[in-house]
Amino acid sequence: MEKINNLPVKRRRGRPTKIEVMNRTREVAAMLLMATPRSEIIQHCMDKYGIQETSVAAVVTRAYQYISRTHAVDRDGVVSTHLEMYYEVYSQAKGLGDSRGCIQALNSIEKLLKLTDSALIQNNSLTVNLKDLTLTELKQLLQLENK
């Protein structure tokens, strides 16, 4: 306990000050940018600040918001860099005769460029909303399957 005017003063408990919140946020943001595992971040916050695991989620959320505000990302630059990498992986896989690797690289390129709607394709099957089809259209679909 600290003493002010020779009287014991209890350490303040409760909500942290704005400065404390900002310091925690910046510290966790630095840990996120250094690719620190989430479990280590949680343990660090619990040990250093004495907060519960559920409260750490709020700190991490604030840290992500802080990163998005202060670290502008060149989205087009990142996309083009990743495209170059995927094309390089594709050409290497093609050179090795790895058709599976080629397909995975091409799928990654499609996903990155958002050429396909991921909601329609799941596990190589087409998802069709049958209630939007008429009876005639359903019959035609069934006839195509039986041919």
SEFITI-722112 format. One record per atom (N, C-alpha, C, O, CB): x, y, z; residue in one letter. Coordinates in steps of 0.2 Angstrom, whole numbers, plus 5000, padded with zeros to 4 digits. Glycine has a CB too. Layout:
BEGIN
XYZA ...
//
This chain:
BEGIN
500449945000M 500050005000M 500450065000M 501050075003M 499550005006M 500250114996E 500550174996E 500350225002E 499750215004E 500550214989E 500750275004K 500550315009K 500550385007K 501050415004K 500950305015K 500050425007I 499950495006I 499750525012I 499250515016I 499450505000I 500150575014N 500050615021N 500050565026N 499650575031N 499450655020N 500450515026N 500550465031N 499850425032N 499850385037N 500650495038N 499450425028L 498850385028L 498850335023L 499050345017L 498150425027L 498750265024P 498750215019P 498250225014P 497650245015P 498650145023P 498450215008V 497950225002V 497950164998V 498450134996V 498150284998V 497350134997K 497250074994K 497350084986K 497150144984K 496550044995K 497650034983R 497750044976R 497050044972R 496650004974R 498249994973R 496950084968R 496250094964R 496150034960R 496550004956R 496250154960R 495550004961R 495349944957R 494749974953R 494450024954R 495149884962R 494549934948G 494049954944G 494249964937G 494749934934G 493650014947G 493950014934R 494050024927R 494750054926R 494950104930R 493550074924R 495150034921P 495850074920P 495750144917P 495150154914P 496250024915P 496250184918T 496150244915T 496250244907T 496450194905T 496750294918T 496150304904K 496150304897K 496950284894K 497050254889K 495950364894K 497350314898I 498150304897I 498250224897I 498650204893I 498550344901I 498050194903E 498150124904E 497850084898E 498150034895E 497850104910E 497250104896V 496950064890V 497350074884V 497450024880V 496250094889V 497550134882M 497950144876M 498650114877M 498850084872M 498050224875M 498950104882N 499550074883N 499449994882N 499849964878N 499850084890N 498949964885R 498749894884R 498649884876R 498849834873R 498149874888R 498249924873T 498049924866T 498649924862T 498749874857T 497549974864T 499149974863R 499749974859R 500249914860R 500549894855R 500150034861R 500249894866E 500649834868E 500349774864E 500749734861E 500749824875E 499749764865V 499449704861V 499449704854V 499649654850V 498749694863V 499449774851A 499449784844A 500249764842A 500249734836A 499349854842A 500649784846A 501349764844A 501449684844A 501849664840A 501849794849A 501149654849M 501249584849M 500849554843M 501149504840M 500849554856M 500349574841L 499949554835L 500349564829L 500449514824L 499249584834L 500649614828L 501149634822L 501749584822L 502049574817L 501349704822L 501949564828M 502549524828M 502349444828M 502749404829M 502949534835M 501649434826A 501349364825A 501449324832A 501549264831A 501749334820A 501349354837T 501349324844T 500649284844T 500149304843T 501349374850T 500749214846P 500149174846P 499649204851P 499749234856P 500349104848P 498949194850R 498449224854R 498449194861R 498349234866R 497749204851R 498649134862S 498749104869S 499249144873S 499149154879S 498849034868S 499749164870E 500349204873E 500049274875E 500249294880E 500949204869E 499649304870I 499449364872I 498949364878I 498949404882I 499049394865I 498549314878I 498049304883I 498349294890I 498249334895I 497549244882I 498849254890Q 499249244896Q 499649304898Q 499649314904Q 499749184895Q 499949334894H 500349404895H 499849454898H 500049484904H 500649434889H 499249464895C 498749514898C 498549494905C 498449534909C 498149524893C 498349424906M 498149404912M 498649414918M 498549434923M 497949334912M 499349394916D 499849404921D 500049474922D 500049494928D 500449364918D 500049514917K 500349584918K 499749634921K 499949674925K 500549614911K 499149624918Y 498649674920Y 498149644925Y 497749684928Y 498349694914Y 498149584926G 497749554931G 496949544928G 496549554932G 497749584937G 496949544922I 496249544919I 496049474917I 496449434916I 496149594913I 495349464917Q 495149394915Q 495249384908Q 495249424904Q 494449384917Q 495249314906E 495249294899E 494749334894E 494849344889E 495249224898E 494149334897T 493649364893T 493749434891T 493549464886T 492949354896T 494049474896S 494249544895S 494749554890S 494849604887S 494449574901S 495249504889V 495749504884V 495449514877V 495749544873V 496249444885V 494949484876A 494649484869A 494449554867A 494549574861A 493949444869A 494249594872A 494149664871A 494749704869A 494749754865A 493749704877A 495249684873V 495949724872V 496149704865V 496449744861V 496449694877V 496149644863V 496349614856V 495949654851V 496149674845V 496249544855V 495249664852T 494849694847T 495049764846T 495149794840T 494149694849T 495149804852R 495449874851R 496149874848R 496249924844R 495449904858R 496549824849A 497149824846A 497149814838A 497449844834A 497649764848A 496649774836Y 496549764828Y 496249834826Y 496449854820Y 496049704827Y 495849864829Q 495549934827Q 496149984827Q 496150024822Q 495049954831Q 496549984832Y 497150024832Y 497650014826Y 497850064823Y 497550014838Y 497749954824I 498149934819I 497849954812I 498149984808I 498249854818I 497149944811S 496849964805S 496850044804S 496950064799S 496149944805S 496850084810R 496850154809R 497550174808R 497650224804R 496650184816R 498050144811T 498750174811T 499250144805T 499750174803T 499050164817T 499050084803H 499450054798H 499050044792H 498749984791H 499749984801H 499050094788A 498650084781A 498950034777A 499550024776A 498650154778A 498549994774V 498749934770V 498649944763V 498049964761V 498449864772V 499149944759D 499049944752D 498749884749D 499149834747D 499749964748D 498149884749R 497749824747R 497949794740R 498049734739R 497049834747R 497949844735D 498149824728D 498849794728D 498949744724D 498049884723D 499349824732G 499949794732G 500049724735G 500449684732G 500449844736G 499649714740V 499649654743V 499349594739V 499649544738V 499249654750V 498849614735V 498549564731V 498949554725V 499049494723V 497849594728V 499349604722S 499749584716S 500349544719S 500649504715S 500049654713S 500649564725T 501149524727T 500949444728T 501349404726T 501449554734T 500349434731H 500149364732H 500049334725H 500149274725H 499549364736H 499749374720L 499649344714L 500349314711L 500349264708L 499349394709L 500849364711E 501449344709E 501749274712E 501949234709E 502049394710E 501649274719M 501849214722M 501449144720M 501749094719M 501749224730M 500749154719Y 500349104717Y 500549074710Y 500549014709Y 499649114717Y 500649124706Y 500849104699Y 501549074699Y 501649024695Y 500949174694Y 501949094703E 502649054704E 502548984707E 502848944704E 503149094709E 502048974711V 501948914714V 501648864708V 501748814708V 501448914720V 501148904704Y 500848864699Y 501448844694Y 501348784692Y 500348904695Y 501848884692S 502348864687S 502848814690S 503048764686S 502748924685S 503048814696Q 503448764699Q 503048694699Q 503348644698Q 503648784706Q 502448694701A 502048634702A 501948604695A 502048544694A 501348644705A 501848654690K 501748624683K 502448594680K 502448544677K 501548684678K 503048624682G 503648604680G 503848534683G 504148494680G 504248644682G 503548524689L 503648454693L 503148404691L 503148344693L 503648464700L 502648424687G 502048384685G 501548364690G 501248314691G 502348314683G 501548414695D 501048404701D 500448444699D 500348504700D 501348444707D 499948404696S 499348434694S 498948454700S 498548504699S 498948384690S 498948424706R 498548444711R 498848514714R 498448554716R 498648394717R 499448524714G 499748584716G 499548644711G 499448694713G 500548584716G 499548624705C 499348674700C 498548694701C 498448754701C 499348644693C 498148644702I 497448664704I 497348704710I 496948744710I 497048594704I 497748684715Q 497648724721Q 497948794720Q 497648844723Q 498148684727Q 498448804717A 498748874715A 498148914711A 498048974713A 499348874712A 497848884706L 497348914702L 496748934707L 496448984706L 497148874696L 496548884711N 495948894715N 496148954720N 495748994721N 495848834720N 496748964722S 496949014727S 496949084723S 496749134726S 497649004730S 497149084717I 497149144713I 496349164712I 496249224712I 497449134706I 495949114710E 495249134709E 494949164716E 494549214715E 494849064707E 495149134721K 494849154728K 495149224729K 494749264732K 495049104733K 495749234728L 496049304729L 495749354725L 495649414727L 496849304728L 495649344718L 495349384714L 494549394714L 494249434711L 495549374707L 494249344719K 493549344720K 493149324713K 492649364712K 493249404723K 493449284709L 493149264703L 492549224703L 492149214699L 493649234698L 492549184709T 491949134710T 491649154716T 491949184721T 492249064711T 490949144717D 490549154722D 490649094727D 490349044726D 489849174721D 490949104733S 491049044737S 490449024740S 490448964743S 491549064742S 489949064740A 489249044743A 488948984739A 488548944741A 488849104744A 489048994732L 488748944728L 489148874727L 488748824726L 488648974721L 489748874728I 490148814727I 490448794734I 490748834737I 490748824722I 490248734736Q 490448704742Q 490548634741Q 490148594739Q 489948714748Q 491148614742N 491448544741N 491248514734N 491048464733N 491048494746N 491448554729N 491348544722N 490648524720N 490548484716N 491848484720N 490148544724S 489448534722S 489148604722S 489248654725S 489148494728S 488648614717L 488248674716L 487648674721L 487248624721L 488048674709L 487648734725T 487048744729T 486548774725T 486648834723T 487248774736T 485948744725V 485348774721V 484748784726V 484648744730V 485148734715V 484448844726N 483948854730N 483248834726N 483048864721N 483848934731N 483048774728L 482448744724L 481848784725L 481448774720L 482448674727L 481748814730K 481048854730K 480948904725K 480448934724K 481048874737K 481548934722D 481548984717D 481348954710D 481148994706D 482149024717D 481348884709L 481248854703L 480548834702L 480148824707L 481748794702L 480348834696T 479648814694T 479648744694T 480148714693T 479348854688T 479048714693L 478948644693L 479248614686L 479548564686L 478248614693L 479148654681T 479448634674T 480248634674T 480548594672T 479248684669T 480548684678E 481248694678E 481548634682E 482048604681E 481448764681E 481148614687L 481348554691L 481348494687L 481848454688L 480948544698L 480848484683K 480848424679K 481348424674K 481648374673K 480148424675K 481548484671Q 482148484666Q 482748464670Q 483148434667Q 482148554663Q 482848494676L 483448474680L 483548404681L 484048374680L 483548514686L 482948364683L 482948294684L 483048254677L 483448204678L 482248274687L 482848284672Q 482948244665Q 483648254663Q 483948204661Q 482548274660Q 484048304665L 484748314663L 485148264667L 485648234665L 484948384664L 484948254674E 485348204678E 485248134675E 485748094676E 485048214685E 484648114673N 484548044671N 484848034664N 484947974662N 483848034671N 485048084660K 485348064653K 486048044654K 486348024649K 485348124649K 
//
